[in-house]
Amino acid sequence: MQFMLLFSRQGKLRLQKWYVPLSDKEKKKITRELVQTVLARKPKMCSFLEWRDLKIVYKRYASLYFCCAIEDQDNELITLEIIHRYVELLDKYFGSVCELDIIFNFEKAYFILDEFLLGGEAQETSKKNVLKAIEQADLLQESQSEDWGSLPNEELL
Amino acid sequence: MPAVSKGDGMRGLAVFISDIRNCKSKEAEIKRINKELANIRSKFKGDKALDGYSKKKYVCKLLFIFLLGHDIDFGHMEAVNLLSSNKYTEKQIGYLFISVLVNSNSELIRLINNAIKNDLSSRNPTFMCLALHCIANVGSREMAEAFASEIPRILVAGDTMDSVKQSAALCLLRLYKTSPDLVLMGEWTSRVVHLLNDQHMGVVTAAISLITCLSQKNPDEFKTCVSLAVSRLSRIVSSASTDLQDYTYYFVPAPWLSCKLLRLLQCYPPPEDGAVKGRLVECLETILNKAQEPPKSKKVQHSNAKNAILFEAISLIIHYDSEPNLLVRACNQLGQFLQHRETNLRYLALESMCTLASSEFSHEAVKTHIETVINALKTERDVSVRQRAADLLYAMCDRSNAKQIVAEMLSYLETADYSIREEMVLKVAILAEKYAVDYSWYVDTILNLIRIAGDYVSEEVWYRVIQIVINRDDVQGYAAKTVFEALQAPACHENMVKVGGYILGEFGNLIAGDPRSSPLVQFNLLHSKFHLCSVPTRALLLSAYIKFINLFPETKATIQEVLRCDSQIRNSDVELQQRAVEYLKLSSIASTDVLATVLEEMPPFPERESSILAKLKKKKGPGAVSVTELEDNKREGGELNGGADRGPDTASTPSPSADLLGIRSAAPVGAAPASAGSLLVDVFSEAGPAAPSAAVNDDGFLRFVCKNNGVLFENQLLQIGIKSEYRQNLGRMYLFYGNKTSVQFASFTTTVNCPGELQSHILSTKPVEPLVEGGAQIQQVLNIECLTDFSDAPLLNIKFRYGGALQNLTLKLPVTINKFFQPTEMTSHDFFQRWKQLSQPQQEAQKIFKANHSMDTEVLKAKLLGLGTALLDNVDPNPENYVCAGVIQTKGQQVGCLLRLEPNAQAQMYRLTLRCSKDSVSRRLCELLAQQF
């Protein structure tokens, strides 16, 4: 996989993950082009399209589009299920995930993705194992974060 | 369990995000962001040391701002600080920031690498994973240099945790993709391959991606993976849907791993070991069987996962292309999908069948689905699916169904989406040509193509129809009749006028017997389109008219009348005016015999690979038309080989700048049509005339711009030395060929030719002795005359036999325009006066470039003197600069040249400016000299 983008129906980018080195300018250009292309497609259309020399696999979940760019040799259907598994992971972690969860906890969305996919390839496909890794990290956070509960004044800035 | 209750919600961050979301306008958002940036900047700069939490929060805010699409130019240092925090949560945010906002700042990279190194050696698996994720996300060369040797060790070490192994495998994959030279598996190879046997499915899933990538590059070293992959696959395929626990996805056992295993096997030919192969065939059959079983779940995830494996298995079957039974079964399975209610499956089935169509075992089976595919082309609502259908029709086309498929594609073109029209046109053109049994069908098809989608018919397509008509005399009469009829339409496409003009100009006589298409009728028909056409088409029509004068003397008066009228003979377009004047003159003064010779029918074009196919390949990338290519090579291999040879027949072929109508020889000097030259060229001569058989070696060439003597070329066999002297516009070059071996060179021949517009004249070259004894040296003298200024160098081709093998070598001879310089001394006052006289923009050429050689004054002076000009002292007010003057002597003309070279030692740069009385000389000298300093 070369990259994954999450964007809303309004075309707002919610998450971007690039597995190939590209300049910021190029990334923005690709994003703009793809968001436009995908949003212009009708609901019943097929989930795959050719774009430049890549294959785009996308799926819409409620207000969010999940869009992956894969290479010629990669498998479209299994990519579609990569997207679904990621959505399941988010859902399990946040509990009925919605777009807002991803906006406000974008860093978590990235952490979960890194546990699931690395370098553009599936690293761990077991839902249990991925969530275990994330929860372990959260446990570490909780034990450490107690100290900070008493500093509310600072946060308002 | 909402996330905010977990871990530490950063309230400041949440507030900031809400603020941004509440902004009513882009301006308000930018204002809020700028305020935040100012705040963070002041916090980072402030005297008070920030605690880890605040740092984390601010870094996270910066990250959020960056992800919104704004530039972030600070905060990197704070993020790097977080990396060495002991608190997991701070470290994690630090790594995330670095992963997203990599900065090539080398100082920073060093610090980041240090932190990563610490975490990798911490033996804390969570920290190790974070560090590995960061390397995998950034994947830079610097990181590869620092860690590529360490990670394989982590990957195979016995005490590494499974999760760390998974990250290490994919981390290594990423580094291998960016810097393959730095990732050396060496001694680890076999242990990495054996990860396929790991009992942890997650480890296998991660490792196999790495193994696949490595196998593609070094198949031999990794070939033991084949049997391991087969047994792993076999275990998964035969397992019950619950055996693999959490690796079962919607009742499908390990779909990701299965796909990856099947993908890995596609890096290799079918297993040689009979038992392994038998086991694999069994797996593939099981997968095909399962497709026929009723689904275990109605969920789309179930069928997607199952079919993902099925498609991957079919890819493997196609890759092997050796099991007719499996190929036909695959084809039947795809045939079912062609009518599936899921658009995704129809799309993939069409795509997959395209590759099946190229296998001799399944080609016929694919063809049975033609009606379904045609139906898809007509009824699919999604353009990407229709595109696939068109691709498949193209792939399944052969002689038996070409007429049907071409007809369907043509009728689809009438309503086709703009985005795919051009490609469709190319495909129709190719199929029509490739499977044409009778050429009248071919002509009809192409003319229909122009009628239906004229705007999308590229030059290649209409050039091609003309070439074929010219080469096949059995179709010429039909073509003339058909274009004549097509031109009757009140509005016809300009491409039709082009084809019509050309064909009637050549073969109008074949239909002139019919009074309904008498010469004058033909002419009037063509001329009625004239005024609506663009300049290149009009130019073509004028050429057709002069051909008419030759074909039909009775039209001469009418056509001369047309040529003579002001709108032609005084046309503001130079090309049109020139043609009108010349053709008029030619028709008035040349005798019928001369006219007949000059305007003779075009000679046949040499047969070569269709340029349309080349265009389609270019458009779709090399892989995309592999099907056709493969078939072509099988079918017309001989023809293609013949076509590749651009040897002596180029002389009879119009060169790119020649007028196809062949009147150049009769026209006055300089009449070579410039703009129209590109209109009617031989479409095959893209590569230019007489490309030499061996690649041109020009290594030595640039070294001789500023010197005349030295070794031009040397390899293990041969050394070629040069001595040359120039005076005025004449030169003499001595070539010394030295045999460095102890064996005789036989059939030693050398030829010199001058490509392109090279006007420098090689006056005489005496042939050399055909035998060069071992250790001997022979000499050859070239006499050179510079007729006018030039850019291309003459090419020296050397052929000889050494121990039976033919050696063939082509070198650029270092004859450059500056060799004909006469130095001119002048005073500062004179220099600047002339400098100002040469002030038209095109007379000046300037280049700013980096120094490639020493900037030492003496070295520079020696080079400038070697150039042939006079080096003038005390002219430039800045003593660092160099100023030169000279006159280039050609036979017909003297070209004055002034040069100024401004070195900037600090920046290691030069600015070079040339002003010459001839534009082309300025440009050429500037090009040549920019590579000398």
Interface residues (C-beta under 8 A of the other chain):
Chain A: L13 L15 Q16 Y19 P21 D24 K28 K42 K44 M45 C46 S47 F48 L49 E50 D53 D72 Q73 N75 E76 L77 I78 L80 E81 I82 H84 R85 Y93 F94 G95 D101 I103 F104 N105 F106 E107 K108 Y110 F111 D114 L118 G119 G120 E121 A122 Q123 E124 T125 S126 K127 K128 N129 A133 Q136 A137 D138 L140 Q141 E142 Q144 S145 W148 L151 P152 E154 E155 L156 L157
Chain B: M1 P2 A3 V4 K6 G7 D8 M10 R11 G12 A14 V15 I17 R21 N39 Y53 S54 K57 C60 L63 F64 L67 G69 D71 K87 Y88 T89 Q92 I93 L96 V100 T126 C129 L132 H133 A136 N137 G139 S140 S163 Q166 S167 L170 C171 L173 R174 K177 T178 M201 G202 T205 A206 S209 Q245 D246 Y247 Y249 A254 P255 W256 L257 C259 K260 R263 Q266 Q301 N304 A305 N307 A308 F311 E312 T343 N344 R346 Y347 L348 R381 D382 S384 V385 Q387 G621 G623
